[in-house]
């Protein structure tokens, strides 16, 4: 535990006691006094404009600053990709440039679905449950034929 832990805790406790408006005013005042934290001003200004709680008469003043040519020194360089906007997905080899599937792709998909349905039907008939259903069907067919013959005989008398 360092010597500053107690003072940091007391500052955090004091900041927690502030309402949002006062907290933003305090953060802005601290950041303005530290040139190395100038990049936080933009985020702070965005938070202020999005909060809707602060008015123009509040002590937070947004001023335009020309940062062209300004160099901010940092301790660590973060190497991360930068994306500007959304990049449209690259269509796969089975799709046209506009994202429409080719006829080969559609045919392969249909053939795959037909094969899957045939295979699942075959597996269903080979399973014990499928066999019992087939046996029940056969018994009903035989019973229906017997009943039909009985009806025909009774009508033929």
C-alpha positions as YAML, in Angstrom:
chain: A
units: angstrom
residues:
- id: 1
  name: UNK
  ca: [0.00, 0.00, 0.00]
- id: 2
  name: UNK
  ca: [1.51, 3.36, -1.00]
- id: 3
  name: UNK
  ca: [1.37, 6.62, 0.92]
- id: 4
  name: UNK
  ca: [-0.99, 8.15, -1.68]
- id: 5
  name: UNK
  ca: [-3.68, 5.46, -1.31]
- id: 6
  name: UNK
  ca: [-5.34, 7.28, 1.61]
- id: 7
  name: UNK
  ca: [-5.39, 10.64, -0.18]
- id: 8
  name: UNK
  ca: [-6.70, 9.05, -3.38]
- id: 9
  name: UNK
  ca: [-9.49, 7.36, -1.44]
- id: 10
  name: UNK
  ca: [-10.47, 10.63, 0.22]
- id: 11
  name: UNK
  ca: [-10.57, 12.41, -3.16]
- id: 12
  name: UNK
  ca: [-12.70, 9.63, -4.65]
- id: 13
  name: UNK
  ca: [-15.08, 9.76, -1.68]
- id: 14
  name: UNK
  ca: [-15.38, 13.53, -2.04]
- id: 15
  name: UNK
  ca: [-16.02, 13.20, -5.80]
- id: 16
  name: UNK
  ca: [-18.71, 10.59, -5.18]
- id: 17
  name: UNK
  ca: [-20.55, 13.07, -2.99]
- id: 18
  name: UNK
  ca: [-20.85, 15.60, -5.88]
- id: 19
  name: UNK
  ca: [-23.77, 15.71, -8.26]
- id: 20
  name: UNK
  ca: [-23.06, 15.29, -11.99]
- id: 21
  name: UNK
  ca: [-22.89, 19.02, -12.74]
- id: 22
  name: UNK
  ca: [-20.42, 19.77, -9.96]
- id: 23
  name: UNK
  ca: [-18.36, 16.71, -10.82]
- id: 24
  name: UNK
  ca: [-18.01, 17.80, -14.46]
- id: 25
  name: UNK
  ca: [-17.03, 21.31, -13.35]
- id: 26
  name: UNK
  ca: [-14.36, 19.85, -11.06]
- id: 27
  name: UNK
  ca: [-12.97, 17.49, -13.71]
- id: 28
  name: UNK
  ca: [-12.85, 20.30, -16.27]
- id: 29
  name: UNK
  ca: [-10.92, 22.53, -13.84]
- id: 30
  name: UNK
  ca: [-8.37, 19.78, -13.13]
- id: 31
  name: UNK
  ca: [-7.92, 18.84, -16.79]
- id: 32
  name: UNK
  ca: [-7.44, 22.44, -17.91]
- id: 33
  name: UNK
  ca: [-4.46, 22.76, -15.54]
- id: 34
  name: UNK
  ca: [-2.72, 19.67, -16.94]
- id: 35
  name: UNK
  ca: [-1.58, 20.02, -20.58]
- id: 36
  name: UNK
  ca: [-0.88, 16.30, -20.85]
- id: 37
  name: UNK
  ca: [-4.58, 15.61, -20.29]
- id: 38
  name: UNK
  ca: [-5.85, 18.00, -22.97]
- id: 39
  name: UNK
  ca: [-7.24, 15.11, -25.00]
- id: 40
  name: UNK
  ca: [-9.80, 14.54, -22.23]
- id: 41
  name: UNK
  ca: [-11.33, 17.96, -22.86]
- id: 42
  name: UNK
  ca: [-13.06, 16.75, -26.03]
- id: 43
  name: UNK
  ca: [-14.62, 13.80, -24.24]
- id: 44
  name: UNK
  ca: [-15.60, 16.03, -21.35]
- id: 45
  name: UNK
  ca: [-17.24, 18.53, -23.69]
- id: 46
  name: UNK
  ca: [-19.13, 15.69, -25.39]
- id: 47
  name: UNK
  ca: [-20.34, 14.44, -21.99]
- id: 48
  name: UNK
  ca: [-21.47, 17.94, -21.11]
- id: 49
  name: UNK
  ca: [-23.34, 18.40, -24.39]
- id: 50
  name: UNK
  ca: [-24.97, 14.94, -24.13]
- id: 51
  name: UNK
  ca: [-25.96, 15.26, -20.48]
- id: 52
  name: UNK
  ca: [-28.57, 17.93, -21.15]
- id: 53
  name: UNK
  ca: [-28.32, 18.96, -17.48]
- id: 54
  name: UNK
  ca: [-25.93, 21.82, -17.94]
- id: 55
  name: UNK
  ca: [-26.91, 25.15, -19.43]
- id: 56
  name: UNK
  ca: [-24.87, 27.88, -21.11]
- id: 57
  name: UNK
  ca: [-24.85, 29.86, -17.86]
- id: 58
  name: UNK
  ca: [-22.92, 27.10, -16.09]
- id: 59
  name: UNK
  ca: [-19.22, 27.77, -15.47]
- id: 60
  name: UNK
  ca: [-18.05, 25.12, -17.98]
- id: 61
  name: UNK
  ca: [-17.01, 27.07, -21.05]
- id: 62
  name: UNK
  ca: [-16.30, 25.41, -24.35]
- id: 63
  name: UNK
  ca: [-13.83, 27.28, -26.47]
- id: 64
  name: UNK
  ca: [-12.46, 26.33, -29.85]
- id: 65
  name: UNK
  ca: [-8.77, 25.60, -29.82]
- id: 66
  name: UNK
  ca: [-6.72, 25.07, -32.96]
- id: 67
  name: UNK
  ca: [-4.79, 21.88, -32.28]
- id: 68
  name: UNK
  ca: [-3.15, 21.64, -35.69]
- id: 69
  name: UNK
  ca: [0.52, 20.95, -35.18]
- id: 70
  name: UNK
  ca: [0.05, 20.23, -31.48]
- id: 71
  name: UNK
  ca: [1.99, 17.27, -30.20]
- id: 72
  name: UNK
  ca: [0.79, 15.48, -27.13]
- id: 73
  name: UNK
  ca: [3.47, 13.48, -25.40]
- id: 74
  name: UNK
  ca: [2.37, 10.11, -24.09]
- id: 75
  name: UNK
  ca: [4.18, 7.46, -22.13]
- id: 76
  name: UNK
  ca: [2.94, 4.58, -24.23]
- id: 77
  name: UNK
  ca: [2.04, 4.24, -27.87]
- id: 78
  name: UNK
  ca: [-1.08, 2.21, -28.42]
- id: 79
  name: UNK
  ca: [-0.96, 0.25, -31.64]
- id: 80
  name: UNK
  ca: [-4.57, -0.36, -32.64]
- id: 81
  name: UNK
  ca: [-6.33, -0.39, -35.99]
- id: 82
  name: UNK
  ca: [-8.29, 2.74, -36.83]
- id: 83
  name: UNK
  ca: [-11.56, 2.29, -38.67]
- id: 84
  name: UNK
  ca: [-13.30, 5.15, -40.36]
- id: 85
  name: UNK
  ca: [-16.95, 4.39, -40.91]
- id: 86
  name: UNK
  ca: [-18.27, 0.98, -41.77]
- id: 87
  name: UNK
  ca: [-16.59, -1.23, -44.31]
- id: 88
  name: UNK
  ca: [-18.98, -3.23, -46.48]
- id: 89
  name: UNK
  ca: [-18.42, -6.97, -46.20]
- id: 90
  name: UNK
  ca: [-16.57, -8.63, -49.04]
- id: 91
  name: UNK
  ca: [-18.88, -11.10, -50.75]
- id: 92
  name: UNK
  ca: [-17.82, -14.74, -50.73]
- id: 93
  name: UNK
  ca: [-16.78, -16.61, -53.84]
- id: 94
  name: UNK
  ca: [-20.34, -17.92, -54.29]
- id: 95
  name: UNK
  ca: [-21.82, -14.42, -54.43]
- id: 96
  name: UNK
  ca: [-21.84, -11.63, -56.99]
- id: 97
  name: UNK
  ca: [-20.34, -8.22, -56.23]
- id: 98
  name: UNK
  ca: [-23.78, -6.97, -55.16]
- id: 99
  name: UNK
  ca: [-24.14, -9.84, -52.65]
- id: 100
  name: UNK
  ca: [-26.55, -12.01, -54.65]
- id: 101
  name: UNK
  ca: [-25.86, -15.77, -54.50]
- id: 102
  name: UNK
  ca: [-24.85, -17.43, -57.77]
- id: 103
  name: UNK
  ca: [-26.91, -20.24, -59.33]
- id: 104
  name: UNK
  ca: [-24.23, -22.76, -58.33]
- id: 105
  name: UNK
  ca: [-24.53, -21.64, -54.70]
- id: 106
  name: UNK
  ca: [-28.33, -21.95, -54.77]
- id: 107
  name: UNK
  ca: [-28.14, -25.39, -56.42]
- id: 108
  name: UNK
  ca: [-25.60, -26.62, -53.84]
- id: 109
  name: UNK
  ca: [-27.76, -25.34, -50.99]
- id: 110
  name: UNK
  ca: [-30.89, -27.06, -52.36]
- id: 111
  name: UNK
  ca: [-29.00, -30.32, -52.96]
- id: 112
  name: UNK
  ca: [-27.62, -30.16, -49.43]
- id: 113
  name: UNK
  ca: [-31.08, -29.70, -47.95]
- id: 114
  name: UNK
  ca: [-32.54, -32.55, -50.04]
- id: 115
  name: UNK
  ca: [-29.70, -34.84, -48.98]
- id: 116
  name: UNK
  ca: [-30.22, -33.90, -45.34]
- id: 117
  name: UNK
  ca: [-33.96, -34.60, -45.50]
- id: 118
  name: UNK
  ca: [-33.47, -37.97, -47.25]
- id: 119
  name: UNK
  ca: [-30.80, -38.97, -44.76]
- id: 120
  name: UNK
  ca: [-32.90, -37.99, -41.76]
- id: 121
  name: UNK
  ca: [-35.88, -39.94, -43.15]
- id: 122
  name: UNK
  ca: [-33.71, -43.03, -43.62]
- id: 123
  name: UNK
  ca: [-32.31, -42.71, -40.12]
- id: 124
  name: UNK
  ca: [-35.79, -42.25, -38.68]
- id: 125
  name: UNK
  ca: [-36.98, -45.51, -40.28]
- id: 126
  name: UNK
  ca: [-33.90, -47.41, -39.08]
- id: 127
  name: UNK
  ca: [-34.25, -46.34, -35.45]
- id: 128
  name: UNK
  ca: [-36.24, -48.49, -32.99]
- id: 129
  name: UNK
  ca: [-38.90, -45.80, -32.73]
- id: 130
  name: UNK
  ca: [-39.10, -45.56, -36.51]
- id: 131
  name: UNK
  ca: [-39.44, -49.33, -36.82]
- id: 132
  name: UNK
  ca: [-42.24, -49.42, -34.27]
- id: 133
  name: UNK
  ca: [-44.09, -46.68, -36.16]
- id: 134
  name: UNK
  ca: [-43.71, -48.67, -39.40]
- id: 135
  name: UNK
  ca: [-44.96, -51.82, -37.67]
- id: 136
  name: UNK
  ca: [-47.97, -49.92, -36.28]
- id: 137
  name: UNK
  ca: [-48.72, -48.61, -39.77]
- id: 138
  name: UNK
  ca: [-48.55, -52.10, -41.23]
- id: 139
  name: UNK
  ca: [-50.88, -53.45, -38.50]
- id: 140
  name: UNK
  ca: [-53.41, -50.69, -39.20]
- id: 141
  name: UNK
  ca: [-53.25, -51.37, -42.93]
- id: 142
  name: UNK
  ca: [-53.90, -55.10, -42.33]
- id: 143
  name: UNK
  ca: [-56.75, -54.32, -39.93]
- id: 144
  name: UNK
  ca: [-58.26, -51.92, -42.49]
- id: 145
  name: UNK
  ca: [-58.10, -54.58, -45.22]
- id: 146
  name: UNK
  ca: [-59.73, -57.15, -42.93]
- id: 147
  name: UNK
  ca: [-62.51, -54.71, -42.01]
- id: 148
  name: UNK
  ca: [-63.06, -53.80, -45.67]
- id: 149
  name: UNK
  ca: [-63.33, -57.49, -46.64]
- id: 150
  name: UNK
  ca: [-65.78, -58.02, -43.77]
- id: 151
  name: UNK
  ca: [-67.92, -55.10, -44.98]
- id: 152
  name: UNK
  ca: [-67.86, -56.41, -48.56]
- id: 153
  name: UNK
  ca: [-68.89, -59.89, -47.45]
- id: 154
  name: UNK
  ca: [-71.74, -58.55, -45.34]
- id: 155
  name: UNK
  ca: [-73.00, -56.48, -48.30]
- id: 156
  name: UNK
  ca: [-72.67, -59.40, -50.68]
- id: 157
  name: UNK
  ca: [-75.04, -61.67, -48.71]
...
